[in-house]
Amino acid sequence: MGQATALFHLMGALRRAAGRVFLAFVLTLIIVGGGTIVAYVVLRGGSFTNTFVDIAAAFIGVGWAIAVSLLVLVFEVIRGLVAGVRDAAKDAQSEIRDAGKLVEGVAHSIEHGRK
């Protein structure tokens, strides 16, 4: 039962992480690419962009988007590891508590068996 719950939590964490990485990629691409074009237009005194500027903005945007996405991915991996360790510690405490009850029950049986 614990393995199915762990797998369910892992798949949910992977889904959330993938969504956050994709969202970070898209937003960074839009912001950096658009910012590059706006900076060009402002520095050129309001003239329109050409194909070279659009391609350069796309490359700069994609480069930054990949970097930010990798950063978000590392953060999500660390968050998943911390959550996994917390769950494992909670499960271990539960198992230790159950083992203590078992030992207590055996000791109780032995004590009452001698009387």
mmCIF file of the C-alpha atoms, coordinates in Angstrom:
data_MODEL
# 
_entry.id   MODEL 
# 
loop_
_atom_site.group_PDB 
_atom_site.id 
_atom_site.type_symbol 
_atom_site.label_atom_id 
_atom_site.label_alt_id 
_atom_site.label_comp_id 
_atom_site.label_asym_id 
_atom_site.label_entity_id 
_atom_site.label_seq_id 
_atom_site.pdbx_PDB_ins_code 
_atom_site.Cartn_x 
_atom_site.Cartn_y 
_atom_site.Cartn_z 
_atom_site.occupancy 
_atom_site.B_iso_or_equiv 
_atom_site.pdbx_formal_charge 
_atom_site.auth_seq_id 
_atom_site.auth_comp_id 
_atom_site.auth_asym_id 
_atom_site.auth_atom_id 
_atom_site.pdbx_PDB_model_num 
ATOM 1   C CA . MET A 1 1   ? 0.000  0.000   0.000   1.00 0.00 ? 1   MET A CA 1 
ATOM 2   C CA . GLY A 1 2   ? 2.831  2.406   0.831   1.00 0.00 ? 2   GLY A CA 1 
ATOM 3   C CA . GLN A 1 3   ? 4.481  1.820   -2.538  1.00 0.00 ? 3   GLN A CA 1 
ATOM 4   C CA . ALA A 1 4   ? 1.337  2.762   -4.441  1.00 0.00 ? 4   ALA A CA 1 
ATOM 5   C CA . THR A 1 5   ? 0.999  5.944   -2.412  1.00 0.00 ? 5   THR A CA 1 
ATOM 6   C CA . ALA A 1 6   ? 4.655  6.792   -3.013  1.00 0.00 ? 6   ALA A CA 1 
ATOM 7   C CA . LEU A 1 7   ? 4.231  6.213   -6.750  1.00 0.00 ? 7   LEU A CA 1 
ATOM 8   C CA . PHE A 1 8   ? 1.104  8.378   -6.769  1.00 0.00 ? 8   PHE A CA 1 
ATOM 9   C CA . HIS A 1 9   ? 2.958  11.197  -4.988  1.00 0.00 ? 9   HIS A CA 1 
ATOM 10  C CA . LEU A 1 10  ? 5.952  10.833  -7.320  1.00 0.00 ? 10  LEU A CA 1 
ATOM 11  C CA . MET A 1 11  ? 3.809  11.057  -10.452 1.00 0.00 ? 11  MET A CA 1 
ATOM 12  C CA . GLY A 1 12  ? 1.980  14.089  -9.058  1.00 0.00 ? 12  GLY A CA 1 
ATOM 13  C CA . ALA A 1 13  ? 5.280  15.777  -8.235  1.00 0.00 ? 13  ALA A CA 1 
ATOM 14  C CA . LEU A 1 14  ? 6.618  15.045  -11.724 1.00 0.00 ? 14  LEU A CA 1 
ATOM 15  C CA . ARG A 1 15  ? 3.489  16.498  -13.302 1.00 0.00 ? 15  ARG A CA 1 
ATOM 16  C CA . ARG A 1 16  ? 3.737  19.683  -11.228 1.00 0.00 ? 16  ARG A CA 1 
ATOM 17  C CA . ALA A 1 17  ? 7.466  19.996  -11.915 1.00 0.00 ? 17  ALA A CA 1 
ATOM 18  C CA . ALA A 1 18  ? 6.968  19.587  -15.667 1.00 0.00 ? 18  ALA A CA 1 
ATOM 19  C CA . GLY A 1 19  ? 4.255  22.237  -15.616 1.00 0.00 ? 19  GLY A CA 1 
ATOM 20  C CA . ARG A 1 20  ? 6.451  24.679  -13.696 1.00 0.00 ? 20  ARG A CA 1 
ATOM 21  C CA . VAL A 1 21  ? 9.440  24.086  -15.986 1.00 0.00 ? 21  VAL A CA 1 
ATOM 22  C CA . PHE A 1 22  ? 7.296  24.588  -19.118 1.00 0.00 ? 22  PHE A CA 1 
ATOM 23  C CA . LEU A 1 23  ? 5.697  27.720  -17.675 1.00 0.00 ? 23  LEU A CA 1 
ATOM 24  C CA . ALA A 1 24  ? 9.103  29.158  -16.729 1.00 0.00 ? 24  ALA A CA 1 
ATOM 25  C CA . PHE A 1 25  ? 10.395 28.424  -20.235 1.00 0.00 ? 25  PHE A CA 1 
ATOM 26  C CA . VAL A 1 26  ? 7.483  30.086  -22.023 1.00 0.00 ? 26  VAL A CA 1 
ATOM 27  C CA . LEU A 1 27  ? 7.319  33.140  -19.771 1.00 0.00 ? 27  LEU A CA 1 
ATOM 28  C CA . THR A 1 28  ? 11.080 33.702  -19.928 1.00 0.00 ? 28  THR A CA 1 
ATOM 29  C CA . LEU A 1 29  ? 11.083 33.305  -23.704 1.00 0.00 ? 29  LEU A CA 1 
ATOM 30  C CA . ILE A 1 30  ? 8.296  35.874  -24.087 1.00 0.00 ? 30  ILE A CA 1 
ATOM 31  C CA . ILE A 1 31  ? 9.751  38.368  -21.603 1.00 0.00 ? 31  ILE A CA 1 
ATOM 32  C CA . VAL A 1 32  ? 13.377 38.200  -22.768 1.00 0.00 ? 32  VAL A CA 1 
ATOM 33  C CA . GLY A 1 33  ? 12.580 37.998  -26.483 1.00 0.00 ? 33  GLY A CA 1 
ATOM 34  C CA . GLY A 1 34  ? 10.081 40.825  -26.243 1.00 0.00 ? 34  GLY A CA 1 
ATOM 35  C CA . GLY A 1 35  ? 12.432 42.851  -24.063 1.00 0.00 ? 35  GLY A CA 1 
ATOM 36  C CA . THR A 1 36  ? 15.205 42.457  -26.621 1.00 0.00 ? 36  THR A CA 1 
ATOM 37  C CA . ILE A 1 37  ? 12.985 43.758  -29.406 1.00 0.00 ? 37  ILE A CA 1 
ATOM 38  C CA . VAL A 1 38  ? 11.694 46.630  -27.253 1.00 0.00 ? 38  VAL A CA 1 
ATOM 39  C CA . ALA A 1 39  ? 15.276 47.555  -26.314 1.00 0.00 ? 39  ALA A CA 1 
ATOM 40  C CA . TYR A 1 40  ? 16.246 47.597  -29.992 1.00 0.00 ? 40  TYR A CA 1 
ATOM 41  C CA . VAL A 1 41  ? 13.296 49.785  -30.943 1.00 0.00 ? 41  VAL A CA 1 
ATOM 42  C CA . VAL A 1 42  ? 13.968 52.223  -28.073 1.00 0.00 ? 42  VAL A CA 1 
ATOM 43  C CA . LEU A 1 43  ? 17.697 52.440  -28.812 1.00 0.00 ? 43  LEU A CA 1 
ATOM 44  C CA . ARG A 1 44  ? 17.088 52.940  -32.557 1.00 0.00 ? 44  ARG A CA 1 
ATOM 45  C CA . GLY A 1 45  ? 14.640 55.764  -31.944 1.00 0.00 ? 45  GLY A CA 1 
ATOM 46  C CA . GLY A 1 46  ? 11.382 53.993  -32.745 1.00 0.00 ? 46  GLY A CA 1 
ATOM 47  C CA . SER A 1 47  ? 12.363 52.263  -35.975 1.00 0.00 ? 47  SER A CA 1 
ATOM 48  C CA . PHE A 1 48  ? 10.941 48.864  -36.775 1.00 0.00 ? 48  PHE A CA 1 
ATOM 49  C CA . THR A 1 49  ? 12.960 45.684  -36.360 1.00 0.00 ? 49  THR A CA 1 
ATOM 50  C CA . ASN A 1 50  ? 14.446 43.643  -39.139 1.00 0.00 ? 50  ASN A CA 1 
ATOM 51  C CA . THR A 1 51  ? 14.797 39.878  -39.514 1.00 0.00 ? 51  THR A CA 1 
ATOM 52  C CA . PHE A 1 52  ? 18.272 39.836  -37.945 1.00 0.00 ? 52  PHE A CA 1 
ATOM 53  C CA . VAL A 1 53  ? 16.968 41.493  -34.774 1.00 0.00 ? 53  VAL A CA 1 
ATOM 54  C CA . ASP A 1 54  ? 14.031 39.087  -34.582 1.00 0.00 ? 54  ASP A CA 1 
ATOM 55  C CA . ILE A 1 55  ? 16.327 36.079  -34.955 1.00 0.00 ? 55  ILE A CA 1 
ATOM 56  C CA . ALA A 1 56  ? 18.765 37.483  -32.391 1.00 0.00 ? 56  ALA A CA 1 
ATOM 57  C CA . ALA A 1 57  ? 15.889 38.138  -29.967 1.00 0.00 ? 57  ALA A CA 1 
ATOM 58  C CA . ALA A 1 58  ? 14.660 34.565  -30.463 1.00 0.00 ? 58  ALA A CA 1 
ATOM 59  C CA . PHE A 1 59  ? 18.130 33.118  -29.748 1.00 0.00 ? 59  PHE A CA 1 
ATOM 60  C CA . ILE A 1 60  ? 18.620 35.298  -26.693 1.00 0.00 ? 60  ILE A CA 1 
ATOM 61  C CA . GLY A 1 61  ? 15.123 34.415  -25.450 1.00 0.00 ? 61  GLY A CA 1 
ATOM 62  C CA . VAL A 1 62  ? 15.629 30.693  -25.969 1.00 0.00 ? 62  VAL A CA 1 
ATOM 63  C CA . GLY A 1 63  ? 19.021 30.795  -24.250 1.00 0.00 ? 63  GLY A CA 1 
ATOM 64  C CA . TRP A 1 64  ? 17.642 32.536  -21.187 1.00 0.00 ? 64  TRP A CA 1 
ATOM 65  C CA . ALA A 1 65  ? 14.532 30.341  -21.197 1.00 0.00 ? 65  ALA A CA 1 
ATOM 66  C CA . ILE A 1 66  ? 16.647 27.183  -21.141 1.00 0.00 ? 66  ILE A CA 1 
ATOM 67  C CA . ALA A 1 67  ? 18.792 28.550  -18.318 1.00 0.00 ? 67  ALA A CA 1 
ATOM 68  C CA . VAL A 1 68  ? 15.790 29.545  -16.206 1.00 0.00 ? 68  VAL A CA 1 
ATOM 69  C CA . SER A 1 69  ? 14.018 26.246  -16.933 1.00 0.00 ? 69  SER A CA 1 
ATOM 70  C CA . LEU A 1 70  ? 17.050 24.269  -15.778 1.00 0.00 ? 70  LEU A CA 1 
ATOM 71  C CA . LEU A 1 71  ? 17.172 26.346  -12.614 1.00 0.00 ? 71  LEU A CA 1 
ATOM 72  C CA . VAL A 1 72  ? 13.489 25.637  -11.964 1.00 0.00 ? 72  VAL A CA 1 
ATOM 73  C CA . LEU A 1 73  ? 14.069 21.943  -12.684 1.00 0.00 ? 73  LEU A CA 1 
ATOM 74  C CA . VAL A 1 74  ? 16.915 21.750  -10.145 1.00 0.00 ? 74  VAL A CA 1 
ATOM 75  C CA . PHE A 1 75  ? 14.736 23.532  -7.587  1.00 0.00 ? 75  PHE A CA 1 
ATOM 76  C CA . GLU A 1 76  ? 11.894 21.059  -8.206  1.00 0.00 ? 76  GLU A CA 1 
ATOM 77  C CA . VAL A 1 77  ? 14.250 18.065  -7.883  1.00 0.00 ? 77  VAL A CA 1 
ATOM 78  C CA . ILE A 1 78  ? 15.516 19.385  -4.558  1.00 0.00 ? 78  ILE A CA 1 
ATOM 79  C CA . ARG A 1 79  ? 11.943 20.029  -3.410  1.00 0.00 ? 79  ARG A CA 1 
ATOM 80  C CA . GLY A 1 80  ? 10.973 16.476  -4.405  1.00 0.00 ? 80  GLY A CA 1 
ATOM 81  C CA . LEU A 1 81  ? 13.937 14.994  -2.558  1.00 0.00 ? 81  LEU A CA 1 
ATOM 82  C CA . VAL A 1 82  ? 13.086 16.937  0.589   1.00 0.00 ? 82  VAL A CA 1 
ATOM 83  C CA . ALA A 1 83  ? 9.450  15.831  0.386   1.00 0.00 ? 83  ALA A CA 1 
ATOM 84  C CA . GLY A 1 84  ? 10.555 12.228  -0.165  1.00 0.00 ? 84  GLY A CA 1 
ATOM 85  C CA . VAL A 1 85  ? 12.844 12.292  2.848   1.00 0.00 ? 85  VAL A CA 1 
ATOM 86  C CA . ARG A 1 86  ? 10.062 13.762  4.989   1.00 0.00 ? 86  ARG A CA 1 
ATOM 87  C CA . ASP A 1 87  ? 7.646  11.047  3.846   1.00 0.00 ? 87  ASP A CA 1 
ATOM 88  C CA . ALA A 1 88  ? 10.247 8.341   4.493   1.00 0.00 ? 88  ALA A CA 1 
ATOM 89  C CA . ALA A 1 89  ? 10.920 9.709   7.975   1.00 0.00 ? 89  ALA A CA 1 
ATOM 90  C CA . LYS A 1 90  ? 7.194  9.804   8.710   1.00 0.00 ? 90  LYS A CA 1 
ATOM 91  C CA . ASP A 1 91  ? 6.794  6.216   7.488   1.00 0.00 ? 91  ASP A CA 1 
ATOM 92  C CA . ALA A 1 92  ? 9.801  5.094   9.545   1.00 0.00 ? 92  ALA A CA 1 
ATOM 93  C CA . GLN A 1 93  ? 8.355  6.700   12.666  1.00 0.00 ? 93  GLN A CA 1 
ATOM 94  C CA . SER A 1 94  ? 5.053  4.945   12.012  1.00 0.00 ? 94  SER A CA 1 
ATOM 95  C CA . GLU A 1 95  ? 6.820  1.595   11.568  1.00 0.00 ? 95  GLU A CA 1 
ATOM 96  C CA . ILE A 1 96  ? 8.841  2.105   14.758  1.00 0.00 ? 96  ILE A CA 1 
ATOM 97  C CA . ARG A 1 97  ? 5.671  2.980   16.649  1.00 0.00 ? 97  ARG A CA 1 
ATOM 98  C CA . ASP A 1 98  ? 3.968  -0.163  15.305  1.00 0.00 ? 98  ASP A CA 1 
ATOM 99  C CA . ALA A 1 99  ? 6.986  -2.292  16.221  1.00 0.00 ? 99  ALA A CA 1 
ATOM 100 C CA . GLY A 1 100 ? 6.879  -0.875  19.746  1.00 0.00 ? 100 GLY A CA 1 
ATOM 101 C CA . LYS A 1 101 ? 3.229  -1.865  20.053  1.00 0.00 ? 101 LYS A CA 1 
ATOM 102 C CA . LEU A 1 102 ? 4.075  -5.368  18.824  1.00 0.00 ? 102 LEU A CA 1 
ATOM 103 C CA . VAL A 1 103 ? 6.867  -5.766  21.395  1.00 0.00 ? 103 VAL A CA 1 
ATOM 104 C CA . GLU A 1 104 ? 4.568  -4.416  24.091  1.00 0.00 ? 104 GLU A CA 1 
ATOM 105 C CA . GLY A 1 105 ? 1.878  -6.918  23.098  1.00 0.00 ? 105 GLY A CA 1 
ATOM 106 C CA . VAL A 1 106 ? 4.348  -9.828  23.154  1.00 0.00 ? 106 VAL A CA 1 
ATOM 107 C CA . ALA A 1 107 ? 5.643  -8.737  26.564  1.00 0.00 ? 107 ALA A CA 1 
ATOM 108 C CA . HIS A 1 108 ? 2.090  -8.453  27.837  1.00 0.00 ? 108 HIS A CA 1 
ATOM 109 C CA . SER A 1 109 ? 1.290  -11.956 26.537  1.00 0.00 ? 109 SER A CA 1 
ATOM 110 C CA . ILE A 1 110 ? 4.370  -13.406 28.230  1.00 0.00 ? 110 ILE A CA 1 
ATOM 111 C CA . GLU A 1 111 ? 3.577  -11.721 31.529  1.00 0.00 ? 111 GLU A CA 1 
ATOM 112 C CA . HIS A 1 112 ? -0.028 -12.910 31.545  1.00 0.00 ? 112 HIS A CA 1 
ATOM 113 C CA . GLY A 1 113 ? 0.984  -16.367 30.327  1.00 0.00 ? 113 GLY A CA 1 
ATOM 114 C CA . ARG A 1 114 ? 3.150  -16.921 33.448  1.00 0.00 ? 114 ARG A CA 1 
ATOM 115 C CA . LYS A 1 115 ? 0.424  -16.029 35.970  1.00 0.00 ? 115 LYS A CA 1 
# 
